[in-house]
């Protein structure tokens, strides 16, 4: 019976470890498997019951240990219980998403004149009913989410460092807004749990992966990613989220990560991981290698019925995708020393898709939703993707 007692103690510690590693500090080898989500959700949903059952079994086996083995039982119990408590504390009080990456505590928005955020930083920008707001990517990266209201519309601004992808969602489902808490990383993507139903949601797709709302998808709200300098040029009246003083040092470090000025020991920060600009067009998805796009500066593409223009700004910091259609005509473009010119009218355009000179002056190309992120995550969540051949 002493053996049973020891095995039960080892079992509860092992279960606690599996539960923790299933979504926090998960080894890369495990994150490659599609069943990681199944394992993580099962462990997180049942660990409470497992603890109760294991606790009762341990107590019962302890009562049945012969008197001659009681001292040995105590000698085994002390280190094994300490092991279990240590694992429990690690994955429930420290190395867990909601604690390791806490919510923002102070949101302050200012105009361009009062802004103190580096203009070279990447931002996630949103415009609703004429109100524009910029959320520095390093801030969203650190918190993984910043819920906010833009143009009186509640939105959920998210960023996953494992994918290096920013997404914005409307979290109202069946007439009620969801409150989401970071669980951890599953399949190299941030996963959240809503407190209303206990459903688990993927950051990359807005899909409910597990729980009562499984299969539902949050409304993907249009957003733009570019440097703050570009954003304020395009939207000079925009408000800019300023650093929360509590986390300034964290933002600065994560800003360096985004600019590859710092690294950390994880697959996505080793060397220079390949980035793509990706577009999801429903039946079709297309990805453009970021480094090659920077060298080319301009790409014209046809994806299904979609005629696309993919641009890089002059500083090669931001990518843009537009629909090349102008009325019934599909425009053809070239990059010249003076800028971007359409061959049909000779009009000049900027990287914001605006015609600045010529017969079409004042016209605006339609922006196509695009995302800059690691190619690995793009492939994982867009299995139908094709790649532009440079």
C-alpha positions in Angstrom: 0.0 0.0 0.0 3.0 2.3 0.5 3.8 1.9 -3.1 0.2 2.8 -4.1 0.5 5.9 -1.9 3.7 7.0 -3.5 2.4 6.4 -7.0 -0.7 8.4 -6.4 1.4 11.4 -5.1 3.6 11.1 -8.3 0.4 10.9 -10.4 -1.2 14.1 -9.1 2.1 16.0 -9.5 2.4 14.6 -13.1 -1.2 15.6 -13.9 -0.6 19.1 -12.6 2.6 19.3 -14.8 0.7 18.1 -17.9 -2.1 20.5 -17.3 0.4 23.4 -17.0 2.6 22.5 -19.9 -0.4 21.8 -22.2 -0.9 25.6 -22.6 1.9 27.4 -20.8 5.6 26.9 -21.5 4.6 24.2 -23.9 7.5 22.4 -25.6 7.6 23.2 -29.4 7.4 19.5 -30.2 3.9 19.4 -28.6 2.7 22.6 -30.2 3.2 21.0 -33.6 0.3 18.6 -33.0 -3.3 19.5 -33.7 -4.4 17.5 -30.6 -2.7 19.9 -28.2 -5.9 21.9 -28.0 -7.9 18.8 -27.1 -5.3 17.9 -24.4 -5.1 21.4 -23.0 -8.9 21.9 -22.8 -9.5 18.5 -21.3 -6.8 19.0 -18.6 -7.9 22.6 -17.8 -11.6 21.6 -17.6 -11.1 18.5 -15.5 -8.1 19.2 -13.3 -10.3 20.3 -10.4 -12.1 16.9 -10.3 -8.8 15.1 -10.7 -7.4 16.9 -7.7 -10.4 15.9 -5.6 -10.3 12.3 -6.7 -6.6 12.0 -6.3 -6.7 13.7 -2.9 -9.3 11.3 -1.6 -7.4 8.3 -3.0 -4.2 9.5 -1.4 -5.9 10.0 1.9 -7.5 6.6 1.7 -4.2 4.8 0.8 -2.5 6.7 3.7 -4.9 5.2 6.1 -4.2 1.7 4.8 -0.5 1.9 5.0 0.8 -0.5 7.7 2.1 1.0 10.9 5.6 -0.3 10.1 5.7 1.7 7.0 4.3 5.0 8.4 7.7 6.6 8.8 8.6 5.7 5.2 5.3 7.2 4.2 6.1 10.5 5.8 9.5 10.6 4.3 8.0 10.1 0.8 5.1 12.4 1.4 7.1 15.5 2.4 9.1 15.8 -0.9 6.3 14.6 -3.1 3.8 17.0 -1.7 6.3 19.8 -1.9 6.8 18.8 -5.6 3.1 18.9 -6.3 2.7 22.3 -4.5 5.7 23.7 -6.4 4.2 22.6 -9.8 0.8 23.9 -8.8 2.2 27.3 -7.8 4.3 27.5 -10.9 1.5 27.0 -13.4 -1.4 28.6 -11.4 0.3 31.5 -9.7 3.2 32.5 -11.9 3.7 30.9 -15.3 0.2 31.3 -16.5 -1.2 33.6 -19.1 -3.5 35.8 -17.1 -0.7 36.5 -14.5 2.4 36.5 -16.6 0.7 39.0 -19.1 -1.7 41.0 -17.0 -4.3 43.4 -18.4 -3.4 47.0 -19.0 -4.2 49.2 -15.9 -4.2 52.6 -17.4 -5.3 53.7 -20.9 -4.4 57.2 -22.0 -5.1 58.4 -25.5 -3.6 61.6 -26.9 -3.3 63.4 -30.2 -0.2 63.6 -32.4 1.1 66.8 -30.7 1.1 65.2 -27.2 2.2 61.7 -28.3 5.4 60.3 -26.7 5.4 56.9 -28.4 8.2 56.3 -30.9 7.0 57.1 -34.4 9.0 54.1 -35.8 7.0 51.6 -33.8 4.5 49.3 -35.5 0.9 50.0 -34.5 -2.5 48.3 -34.9 -4.8 51.0 -36.2 -8.6 51.1 -36.2 -11.1 53.6 -37.7 -14.7 53.5 -36.7 -17.3 56.2 -37.7 -14.5 58.7 -38.3 -12.6 58.1 -35.1 -9.1 56.7 -35.5 -7.1 55.1 -32.8 -3.6 53.6 -32.8 -2.5 50.8 -30.5 1.3 50.3 -30.3 2.0 46.7 -31.3 4.5 46.3 -28.5 1.9 47.2 -25.9 -0.7 44.8 -27.4 2.1 42.1 -27.7 2.8 42.4 -24.0 -0.8 42.3 -22.8 -1.9 40.1 -25.7 -5.2 42.0 -25.7 -6.4 45.5 -25.1 -10.2 45.9 -25.1 -11.4 49.4 -26.0 -14.1 51.4 -27.6 -13.6 53.1 -31.0 -16.4 55.3 -32.4 -18.7 53.9 -29.7 -18.0 50.4 -30.9 -16.5 47.9 -28.3 -13.6 46.2 -29.9 -11.0 43.6 -28.9 -7.5 44.5 -30.1 -5.2 41.4 -29.9 -1.6 40.5 -30.8 0.2 37.1 -30.6 4.0 37.2 -30.3 4.2 33.6 -31.4 2.6 34.5 -34.7 3.6 38.1 -34.7 0.0 38.9 -35.8 -2.4 41.6 -34.8 -6.1 41.1 -35.0 -9.2 43.1 -34.1 -12.5 41.6 -33.2 -16.0 42.5 -32.2 -16.6 40.3 -29.2 -20.4 40.7 -29.0 -21.9 37.2 -29.4 -25.7 36.7 -29.2 -26.1 40.2 -28.0 -23.7 40.1 -25.1 -20.0 41.2 -25.0 -17.5 38.5 -23.9 -14.8 39.1 -21.3 -11.7 37.2 -22.3 -8.7 36.0 -20.3 -5.5 34.7 -21.7 -5.0 31.0 -21.1 -1.7 30.5 -22.9 -0.2 29.3 -26.1 -1.8 26.4 -28.1 -0.4 25.5 -31.5 1.9 28.5 -31.4 -1.1 30.9 -31.0 -2.5 32.8 -28.1 -5.7 31.2 -26.7 -8.3 32.9 -24.6 -11.2 31.8 -22.4 -14.3 33.8 -22.0 -15.7 34.1 -18.5 -19.3 34.0 -19.7 -19.4 30.5 -21.2 -15.9 29.0 -20.6 -15.3 28.8 -24.3 -11.7 28.8 -25.6 -11.0 31.2 -28.6 -8.0 31.3 -31.0 -6.4 34.8 -31.4 -5.4 34.2 -35.0 -8.8 33.3 -36.4 -11.3 34.4 -33.8 -12.7 30.8 -33.8 -14.2 29.1 -30.8 -12.0 26.0 -30.6 -13.4 24.4 -27.5 -16.4 24.8 -25.2 -20.1 25.6 -25.4 -19.7 28.0 -28.4 -17.4 25.8 -30.4 -17.5 26.6 -34.1 -18.6 30.2 -33.6 -16.3 32.8 -35.1 -15.9 36.4 -33.8 -16.5 39.1 -36.3 -13.1 40.1 -37.7 -13.0 43.9 -37.7 -10.8 45.8 -40.2 -7.5 47.1 -38.9 -4.2 48.3 -40.4 -0.6 47.6 -39.3 2.1 50.1 -40.1 4.5 52.4 -38.3 3.0 55.1 -36.1 4.6 57.7 -38.3 2.8 56.3 -41.4 -0.4 56.1 -39.4 -0.3 59.7 -38.3 0.5 60.8 -41.8 -2.6 59.0 -43.1 -4.8 59.9 -40.1 -3.4 63.1 -38.6 -6.3 63.5 -36.2 -5.8 60.0 -34.7 -5.6 59.3 -31.0 -2.6 57.3 -29.9 -2.5 55.0 -26.9 0.3 55.9 -24.5 2.4 53.6 -22.4 0.9 52.4 -19.1 3.6 53.5 -16.6 3.3 50.2 -14.8 4.7 48.3 -17.8 7.0 50.8 -19.6 10.1 48.6 -19.3 8.2 45.6 -20.7 6.9 47.6 -23.7 10.5 48.8 -24.4 11.8 45.2 -24.4 9.0 43.9 -26.6 9.5 46.8 -29.0 13.1 45.6 -29.4 11.8 42.1 -30.0 9.5 43.4 -32.8 12.5 45.2 -34.4 14.8 42.2 -33.9 17.0 44.3 -31.6 16.6 41.7 -28.9 15.9 38.0 -28.8 14.6 35.3 -26.4 15.0 31.5 -26.4 12.0 30.5 -28.5 11.6 29.2 -32.0 10.0 32.4 -33.2 12.9 34.6 -32.1 15.8 32.6 -33.3 17.7 34.3 -36.1 15.5 36.2 -38.5 12.3 34.2 -38.9 10.6 34.7 -42.3 7.7 37.1 -42.4 4.9 37.3 -44.9 2.2 39.8 -45.8 -0.9 37.6 -46.0 -4.4 38.2 -47.4 -7.4 35.9 -46.8 -9.9 36.3 -49.7 -12.4 33.6 -48.6 -11.8 30.8 -51.1 -8.3 32.0 -51.7 -5.4 33.0 -49.4 -2.1 34.5 -50.7 1.1 35.2 -48.9 4.0 37.5 -50.1 7.5 37.0 -48.7 8.3 40.2 -46.8 12.0 40.3 -47.5 11.5 39.8 -51.2 8.6 42.3 -51.2 10.9 44.9 -49.6 13.4 44.3 -52.4 10.7 44.6 -55.1 8.7 47.4 -53.5 5.6 46.8 -55.7 3.8 43.6 -56.8 0.8 43.2 -59.0 -1.1 40.0 -58.6 -4.3 38.2 -59.6 -5.8 35.9 -57.0 -9.0 34.3 -58.3 -11.2 37.3 -59.2 -9.1 39.7 -57.1 -6.6 42.0 -58.8 -4.2 43.1 -56.1 -1.5 45.7 -55.7 0.9 45.0 -52.9 3.2 47.9 -51.8 5.9 48.7 -49.4 6.4 52.2 -48.1 9.6 54.1 -49.0 11.2 53.3 -45.7 10.4 49.6 -46.1 8.7 49.4 -42.8 5.0 48.9 -43.7 3.1 46.8 -46.2 -0.2 47.6 -47.9 -2.5 45.6 -50.2 -5.1 47.3 -52.5 -7.7 46.3 -55.1 -6.4 47.5 -58.4 -9.8 48.0 -59.9 -10.9 51.5 -60.7 -14.5 51.3 -61.9 -14.6 48.7 -64.7 -10.9 49.0 -65.3 -8.0 47.1 -63.7 -5.1 49.5 -63.3 -1.5 48.6 -64.1 1.3 50.2 -62.0 5.0 50.6 -62.0 7.4 52.1 -59.5 9.5 55.0 -60.7 12.0 57.3 -59.0 9.2 59.8 -58.6 6.9 57.2 -57.0 4.1 54.9 -58.1 2.6 55.5 -61.5 -0.4 53.9 -63.2 0.4 53.1 -66.8 -3.0 53.9 -68.2 -3.2 57.6 -67.2 0.3 58.3 -66.0 -1.2 59.4 -62.6 1.0 59.3 -59.5 0.0 57.4 -56.4 1.3 57.1 -52.8 1.7 54.0 -50.7 -1.7 54.9 -49.0 -3.4 54.1 -52.3 -4.2 57.7 -52.9 -3.7 59.4 -56.3 -1.8 62.5 -55.7 -1.2 63.8 -59.2 -2.6 63.4 -62.7 -6.0 62.6 -64.3 -7.1 60.4 -61.3 -6.0 62.9 -58.6 -8.1 62.5 -55.5 -9.1 58.9 -56.2 -8.5 56.2 -53.6 -7.8 52.5 -54.1 -9.8 50.1 -52.0 -7.7 48.7 -49.1 -7.7 44.9 -48.8 -7.3 43.5 -45.3 -3.8 42.1 -44.9 -1.6 40.9 -42.1 2.1 40.8 -41.5 3.2 37.7 -39.5 5.4 34.7 -39.4 5.0 32.4 -42.3 4.7 29.4 -40.0 1.6 30.7 -38.3 0.1 31.8 -41.6 0.4 28.3 -43.0 -0.9 26.8 -39.8 -4.1 28.8 -39.9 -4.5 29.3 -43.6 -4.1 25.8 -45.1 -5.4 26.9 -48.5 -2.7 29.6 -48.9 -0.6 29.9 -52.0 2.6 32.0 -52.3 3.5 34.6 -54.8 6.4 33.6 -57.0 8.8 36.5 -57.1 
